[in-house]
Every structure is written in structure tokens, then in C-alpha cells.
Amino acid sequence: MSNDGLSYRKICDFWTSVGVPTKTQGKGWQPEMIRRLLSREMP
């Protein structure tokens, strides 16, 4: 999604709208969460 030019906010809005759960079952996704996920190195 990020490679398609979507902002972190747009990714958050989409994931929240389709019901992707957050780690803590919070209100929804936040841009900082997306940034952290995308910055992680793959094993």
C-alpha cells in the first residue's frame, strides 16, 4: 500500500475500516504504528 503512494493515514483509515485489529485492541490504527511496522527489518 505504501509502495502505491498511500500515506500512513490512508493505510490507517483502510485497516481500521476493514477491521484489522491492533496489537492492543485499541480504537484503531495510528500513522506512527504503520511507520514502525514498515521500518522493521524482515528476518
PQR file with spaces between the fields and no chain letter, atoms N, CA, C, O and H, PARSE charges and radii, in Angstrom:
ATOM       1  N    MET     1       0.832   -1.196    0.000 -0.4000 1.5000
ATOM       2  CA   MET     1       0.000    0.000    0.000 -0.0000 2.0000
ATOM       3  C    MET     1       0.872    1.253    0.000  0.5500 1.7000
ATOM       4  O    MET     1       0.630    2.207   -0.739 -0.5500 1.4000
ATOM       5  N    SER     2       1.891    1.217    0.852 -0.4000 1.5000
ATOM       6  CA   SER     2       2.810    2.349    0.911 -0.0000 2.0000
ATOM       7  C    SER     2       3.539    2.510   -0.417  0.5500 1.7000
ATOM       8  O    SER     2       3.777    3.632   -0.865 -0.5500 1.4000
ATOM       9  H    SER     2       2.088    0.442    1.453  0.4000 1.0000
ATOM      10  N    ASN     3       3.892    1.396   -1.044 -0.4000 1.5000
ATOM      11  CA   ASN     3       4.563    1.446   -2.344 -0.0000 2.0000
ATOM      12  C    ASN     3       3.653    2.012   -3.423  0.5500 1.7000
ATOM      13  O    ASN     3       4.132    2.493   -4.450 -0.5500 1.4000
ATOM      14  H    ASN     3       3.698    0.485   -0.680  0.4000 1.0000
ATOM      15  N    ASP     4       2.351    1.960   -3.201 -0.4000 1.5000
ATOM      16  CA   ASP     4       1.387    2.507   -4.156 -0.0000 2.0000
ATOM      17  C    ASP     4       1.154    3.996   -3.947  0.5500 1.7000
ATOM      18  O    ASP     4       0.340    4.605   -4.641 -0.5500 1.4000
ATOM      19  H    ASP     4       1.961    1.570   -2.366  0.4000 1.0000
ATOM      20  N    GLY     5       1.872    4.584   -2.984 -0.4000 1.5000
ATOM      21  CA   GLY     5       1.767    6.015   -2.751 -0.0000 2.0000
ATOM      22  C    GLY     5       0.761    6.423   -1.692  0.5500 1.7000
ATOM      23  O    GLY     5       0.504    7.614   -1.516 -0.5500 1.4000
ATOM      24  H    GLY     5       2.533    4.089   -2.421  0.4000 1.0000
ATOM      25  N    LEU     6       0.184    5.460   -0.980 -0.4000 1.5000
ATOM      26  CA   LEU     6      -0.762    5.810    0.078 -0.0000 2.0000
ATOM      27  C    LEU     6      -0.014    6.328    1.299  0.5500 1.7000
ATOM      28  O    LEU     6       1.043    5.810    1.660 -0.5500 1.4000
ATOM      29  H    LEU     6       0.393    4.492   -1.122  0.4000 1.0000
ATOM      30  N    SER     7      -0.566    7.339    1.919 -0.4000 1.5000
ATOM      31  CA   SER     7       0.033    7.876    3.142 -0.0000 2.0000
ATOM      32  C    SER     7      -0.230    6.918    4.298  0.5500 1.7000
ATOM      33  O    SER     7      -1.098    6.049    4.218 -0.5500 1.4000
ATOM      34  H    SER     7      -1.425    7.759    1.626  0.4000 1.0000
ATOM      35  N    TYR     8       0.532    7.091    5.370 -0.4000 1.5000
ATOM      36  CA   TYR     8       0.297    6.283    6.563 -0.0000 2.0000
ATOM      37  C    TYR     8      -1.133    6.471    7.053  0.5500 1.7000
ATOM      38  O    TYR     8      -1.765    5.514    7.500 -0.5500 1.4000
ATOM      39  H    TYR     8       1.238    7.797    5.435  0.4000 1.0000
ATOM      40  N    ARG     9      -1.644    7.685    6.973 -0.4000 1.5000
ATOM      41  CA   ARG     9      -3.014    7.979    7.422 -0.0000 2.0000
ATOM      42  C    ARG     9      -4.023    7.193    6.592  0.5500 1.7000
ATOM      43  O    ARG     9      -4.967    6.628    7.144 -0.5500 1.4000
ATOM      44  H    ARG     9      -1.131    8.463    6.610  0.4000 1.0000
ATOM      45  N    LYS    10      -3.838    7.150    5.278 -0.4000 1.5000
ATOM      46  CA   LYS    10      -4.773    6.413    4.409 -0.0000 2.0000
ATOM      47  C    LYS    10      -4.728    4.917    4.712  0.5500 1.7000
ATOM      48  O    LYS    10      -5.760    4.245    4.702 -0.5500 1.4000
ATOM      49  H    LYS    10      -3.071    7.609    4.830  0.4000 1.0000
ATOM      50  N    ILE    11      -3.525    4.396    4.980 -0.4000 1.5000
ATOM      51  CA   ILE    11      -3.402    2.987    5.347 -0.0000 2.0000
ATOM      52  C    ILE    11      -4.140    2.735    6.660  0.5500 1.7000
ATOM      53  O    ILE    11      -4.855    1.741    6.791 -0.5500 1.4000
ATOM      54  H    ILE    11      -2.687    4.941    4.988  0.4000 1.0000
ATOM      55  N    CYS    12      -3.969    3.631    7.628 -0.4000 1.5000
ATOM      56  CA   CYS    12      -4.680    3.521    8.915 -0.0000 2.0000
ATOM      57  C    CYS    12      -6.185    3.497    8.708  0.5500 1.7000
ATOM      58  O    CYS    12      -6.885    2.636    9.242 -0.5500 1.4000
ATOM      59  H    CYS    12      -3.388    4.438    7.521  0.4000 1.0000
ATOM      60  N    ASP    13      -6.664    4.434    7.941 -0.4000 1.5000
ATOM      61  CA   ASP    13      -8.105    4.523    7.700 -0.0000 2.0000
ATOM      62  C    ASP    13      -8.637    3.237    7.066  0.5500 1.7000
ATOM      63  O    ASP    13      -9.694    2.737    7.450 -0.5500 1.4000
ATOM      64  H    ASP    13      -6.095    5.133    7.508  0.4000 1.0000
ATOM      65  N    PHE    14      -7.892    2.706    6.090 -0.4000 1.5000
ATOM      66  CA   PHE    14      -8.324    1.483    5.423 -0.0000 2.0000
ATOM      67  C    PHE    14      -8.320    0.306    6.388  0.5500 1.7000
ATOM      68  O    PHE    14      -9.318   -0.406    6.495 -0.5500 1.4000
ATOM      69  H    PHE    14      -7.033    3.112    5.778  0.4000 1.0000
ATOM      70  N    TRP    15      -7.210    0.091    7.092 -0.4000 1.5000
ATOM      71  CA   TRP    15      -7.118   -1.044    8.014 -0.0000 2.0000
ATOM      72  C    TRP    15      -8.188   -0.967    9.094  0.5500 1.7000
ATOM      73  O    TRP    15      -8.774   -1.985    9.461 -0.5500 1.4000
ATOM      74  H    TRP    15      -6.399    0.669    7.005  0.4000 1.0000
ATOM      75  N    THR    16      -8.446    0.233    9.603 -0.4000 1.5000
ATOM      76  CA   THR    16      -9.479    0.399   10.626 -0.0000 2.0000
ATOM      77  C    THR    16     -10.855    0.080   10.039  0.5500 1.7000
ATOM      78  O    THR    16     -11.673   -0.571   10.688 -0.5500 1.4000
ATOM      79  H    THR    16      -7.969    1.060    9.304  0.4000 1.0000
ATOM      80  N    SER    17     -11.110    0.540    8.809 -0.4000 1.5000
ATOM      81  CA   SER    17     -12.428    0.340    8.192 -0.0000 2.0000
ATOM      82  C    SER    17     -12.727   -1.123    7.892  0.5500 1.7000
ATOM      83  O    SER    17     -13.887   -1.534    7.922 -0.5500 1.4000
ATOM      84  H    SER    17     -10.445    1.069    8.281  0.4000 1.0000
ATOM      85  N    VAL    18     -11.690   -1.917    7.601 -0.4000 1.5000
ATOM      86  CA   VAL    18     -11.926   -3.333    7.306 -0.0000 2.0000
ATOM      87  C    VAL    18     -11.761   -4.220    8.538  0.5500 1.7000
ATOM      88  O    VAL    18     -11.894   -5.441    8.450 -0.5500 1.4000
ATOM      89  H    VAL    18     -10.748   -1.583    7.576  0.4000 1.0000
ATOM      90  N    GLY    19     -11.472   -3.604    9.687 -0.4000 1.5000
ATOM      91  CA   GLY    19     -11.445   -4.346   10.941 -0.0000 2.0000
ATOM      92  C    GLY    19     -10.152   -5.062   11.280  0.5500 1.7000
ATOM      93  O    GLY    19     -10.166   -6.021   12.052 -0.5500 1.4000
ATOM      94  H    GLY    19     -11.364   -2.612    9.758  0.4000 1.0000
ATOM      95  N    VAL    20      -9.025   -4.616   10.714 -0.4000 1.5000
ATOM      96  CA   VAL    20      -7.740   -5.221   11.083 -0.0000 2.0000
ATOM      97  C    VAL    20      -7.450   -4.829   12.530  0.5500 1.7000
ATOM      98  O    VAL    20      -7.345   -3.641   12.834 -0.5500 1.4000
ATOM      99  H    VAL    20      -9.014   -3.837   10.086  0.4000 1.0000
ATOM     100  N    PRO    21      -7.320   -5.805   13.423 -0.5600 1.5000
ATOM     101  CA   PRO    21      -7.123   -5.474   14.840  0.2800 2.0000
ATOM     102  C    PRO    21      -5.728   -4.921   15.114  0.5500 1.7000
ATOM     103  O    PRO    21      -4.757   -5.299   14.458 -0.5500 1.4000
ATOM     104  N    THR    22      -5.644   -4.027   16.086 -0.4000 1.5000
ATOM     105  CA   THR    22      -4.346   -3.529   16.539 -0.0000 2.0000
ATOM     106  C    THR    22      -3.819   -4.473   17.611  0.5500 1.7000
ATOM     107  O    THR    22      -4.564   -5.291   18.152 -0.5500 1.4000
ATOM     108  H    THR    22      -6.433   -3.720   16.619  0.4000 1.0000
ATOM     109  N    LYS    23      -2.543   -4.355   17.911 -0.4000 1.5000
ATOM     110  CA   LYS    23      -1.911   -5.222   18.913 -0.0000 2.0000
ATOM     111  C    LYS    23      -2.621   -5.121   20.259  0.5500 1.7000
ATOM     112  O    LYS    23      -2.790   -6.125   20.951 -0.5500 1.4000
ATOM     113  H    LYS    23      -1.938   -3.691   17.471  0.4000 1.0000
ATOM     114  N    THR    24      -3.038   -3.908   20.632 -0.4000 1.5000
ATOM     115  CA   THR    24      -3.652   -3.688   21.944 -0.0000 2.0000
ATOM     116  C    THR    24      -5.175   -3.604   21.882  0.5500 1.7000
ATOM     117  O    THR    24      -5.825   -3.259   22.868 -0.5500 1.4000
ATOM     118  H    THR    24      -2.901   -3.092   20.070  0.4000 1.0000
ATOM     119  N    GLN    25      -5.741   -3.921   20.711 -0.4000 1.5000
ATOM     120  CA   GLN    25      -7.193   -3.828   20.524 -0.0000 2.0000
ATOM     121  C    GLN    25      -7.710   -2.420   20.801  0.5500 1.7000
ATOM     122  O    GLN    25      -8.795   -2.243   21.355 -0.5500 1.4000
ATOM     123  H    GLN    25      -5.212   -4.201   19.909  0.4000 1.0000
ATOM     124  N    GLY    26      -6.922   -1.425   20.411 -0.4000 1.5000
ATOM     125  CA   GLY    26      -7.284   -0.028   20.625 -0.0000 2.0000
ATOM     126  C    GLY    26      -8.382    0.428   19.684  0.5500 1.7000
ATOM     127  O    GLY    26      -9.021   -0.383   19.015 -0.5500 1.4000
ATOM     128  H    GLY    26      -6.040   -1.568   19.961  0.4000 1.0000
ATOM     129  N    LYS    27      -8.592    1.728   19.641 -0.4000 1.5000
ATOM     130  CA   LYS    27      -9.661    2.313   18.830 -0.0000 2.0000
ATOM     131  C    LYS    27      -9.412    2.150   17.340  0.5500 1.7000
ATOM     132  O    LYS    27     -10.361    2.067   16.560 -0.5500 1.4000
ATOM     133  H    LYS    27      -8.072    2.387   20.185  0.4000 1.0000
ATOM     134  N    GLY    28      -8.179    2.104   16.945 -0.4000 1.5000
ATOM     135  CA   GLY    28      -7.857    1.975   15.533 -0.0000 2.0000
ATOM     136  C    GLY    28      -6.385    2.217   15.304  0.5500 1.7000
ATOM     137  O    GLY    28      -5.623    2.463   16.239 -0.5500 1.4000
ATOM     138  H    GLY    28      -7.408    2.171   17.578  0.4000 1.0000
ATOM     139  N    TRP    29      -6.002    2.145   14.064 -0.4000 1.5000
ATOM     140  CA   TRP    29      -4.609    2.317   13.683 -0.0000 2.0000
ATOM     141  C    TRP    29      -4.211    3.786   13.687  0.5500 1.7000
ATOM     142  O    TRP    29      -5.019    4.668   13.397 -0.5500 1.4000
ATOM     143  H    TRP    29      -6.621    1.945   13.305  0.4000 1.0000
ATOM     144  N    GLN    30      -2.940    4.029   14.025 -0.4000 1.5000
ATOM     145  CA   GLN    30      -2.369    5.375   14.030 -0.0000 2.0000
ATOM     146  C    GLN    30      -1.176    5.393   13.079  0.5500 1.7000
ATOM     147  O    GLN    30      -0.495    4.379   12.925 -0.5500 1.4000
ATOM     148  H    GLN    30      -2.284    3.312   14.261  0.4000 1.0000
ATOM     149  N    PRO    31      -0.917    6.533   12.441 -0.5600 1.5000
ATOM     150  CA   PRO    31       0.197    6.606   11.488  0.2800 2.0000
ATOM     151  C    PRO    31       1.537    6.144   12.062  0.5500 1.7000
ATOM     152  O    PRO    31       2.321    5.509   11.357 -0.5500 1.4000
ATOM     153  N    GLU    32       1.804    6.450   13.310 -0.4000 1.5000
ATOM     154  CA   GLU    32       3.078    6.033   13.910 -0.0000 2.0000
ATOM     155  C    GLU    32       3.197    4.510   13.962  0.5500 1.7000
ATOM     156  O    GLU    32       4.292    3.970   13.807 -0.5500 1.4000
ATOM     157  H    GLU    32       1.167    6.966   13.882  0.4000 1.0000
ATOM     158  N    MET    33       2.081    3.817   14.177 -0.4000 1.5000
ATOM     159  CA   MET    33       2.099    2.350   14.185 -0.0000 2.0000
ATOM     160  C    MET    33       2.511    1.819   12.813  0.5500 1.7000
ATOM     161  O    MET    33       3.313    0.892   12.710 -0.5500 1.4000
ATOM     162  H    MET    33       1.191    4.256   14.303  0.4000 1.0000
ATOM     163  N    ILE    34       1.960    2.409   11.776 -0.4000 1.5000
ATOM     164  CA   ILE    34       2.267    1.983   10.409 -0.0000 2.0000
ATOM     165  C    ILE    34       3.733    2.255   10.098  0.5500 1.7000
ATOM     166  O    ILE    34       4.418    1.405    9.529 -0.5500 1.4000
ATOM     167  H    ILE    34       1.307    3.162   11.859  0.4000 1.0000
ATOM     168  N    ARG    35       4.213    3.434   10.469 -0.4000 1.5000
ATOM     169  CA   ARG    35       5.611    3.793   10.218 -0.0000 2.0000
ATOM     170  C    ARG    35       6.540    2.782   10.886  0.5500 1.7000
ATOM     171  O    ARG    35       7.512    2.335   10.277 -0.5500 1.4000
ATOM     172  H    ARG    35       3.656    4.124   10.931  0.4000 1.0000
ATOM     173  N    ARG    36       6.244    2.422   12.134 -0.4000 1.5000
ATOM     174  CA   ARG    36       7.078    1.449   12.851 -0.0000 2.0000
ATOM     175  C    ARG    36       7.060    0.086   12.172  0.5500 1.7000
ATOM     176  O    ARG    36       8.101   -0.555   12.033 -0.5500 1.4000
ATOM     177  H    ARG    36       5.454    2.786   12.628  0.4000 1.0000
ATOM     178  N    LEU    37       5.889   -0.354   11.753 -0.4000 1.5000
ATOM     179  CA   LEU    37       5.800   -1.649   11.076 -0.0000 2.0000
ATOM     180  C    LEU    37       6.615   -1.667    9.787  0.5500 1.7000
ATOM     181  O    LEU    37       7.323   -2.634    9.506 -0.5500 1.4000
ATOM     182  H    LEU    37       5.043    0.167   11.865  0.4000 1.0000
ATOM     183  N    LEU    38       6.512   -0.605    9.015 -0.4000 1.5000
ATOM     184  CA   LEU    38       7.209   -0.560    7.734 -0.0000 2.0000
ATOM     185  C    LEU    38       8.710   -0.359    7.880  0.5500 1.7000
ATOM     186  O    LEU    38       9.467   -0.687    6.966 -0.5500 1.4000
ATOM     187  H    LEU    38       5.937    0.180    9.243  0.4000 1.0000
ATOM     188  N    SER    39       9.149    0.169    9.003 -0.4000 1.5000
ATOM     189  CA   SER    39      10.583    0.403    9.189 -0.0000 2.0000
ATOM     190  C    SER    39      11.309   -0.814    9.763  0.5500 1.7000
ATOM     191  O    SER    39      12.538   -0.826    9.828 -0.5500 1.4000
ATOM     192  H    SER    39       8.534    0.435    9.746  0.4000 1.0000
ATOM     193  N    ARG    40      10.566   -1.827   10.176 -0.4000 1.5000
ATOM     194  CA   ARG    40      11.185   -3.042   10.720 -0.0000 2.0000
ATOM     195  C    ARG    40      11.890   -3.822    9.616  0.5500 1.7000
ATOM     196  O    ARG    40      11.432   -3.872    8.475 -0.5500 1.4000
ATOM     197  H    ARG    40       9.568   -1.817   10.124  0.4000 1.0000
ATOM     198  N    GLU    41      13.012   -4.425    9.985 -0.4000 1.5000
ATOM     199  CA   GLU    41      13.720   -5.293    9.047 -0.0000 2.0000
ATOM     200  C    GLU    41      13.053   -6.662    9.032  0.5500 1.7000
ATOM     201  O    GLU    41      12.594   -7.161   10.060 -0.5500 1.4000
ATOM     202  H    GLU    41      13.384   -4.384   10.912  0.4000 1.0000
ATOM     203  N    MET    42      13.011   -7.241    7.874 -0.4000 1.5000
ATOM     204  CA   MET    42      12.447   -8.578    7.737 -0.0000 2.0000
ATOM     205  C    MET    42      13.506   -9.597    8.133  0.5500 1.7000
ATOM     206  O    MET    42      14.683   -9.413    7.822 -0.5500 1.4000
ATOM     207  H    MET    42      13.384   -6.836    7.039  0.4000 1.0000
ATOM     208  N    PRO    43      13.106  -10.673    8.817 -0.5600 1.5000
ATOM     209  CA   PRO    43      14.090  -11.698    9.215  0.2800 2.0000
ATOM     210  C    PRO    43      14.635  -12.462    8.024  0.5500 1.7000
ATOM     211  O    PRO    43      15.468  -13.354    8.190 -0.5500 1.4000
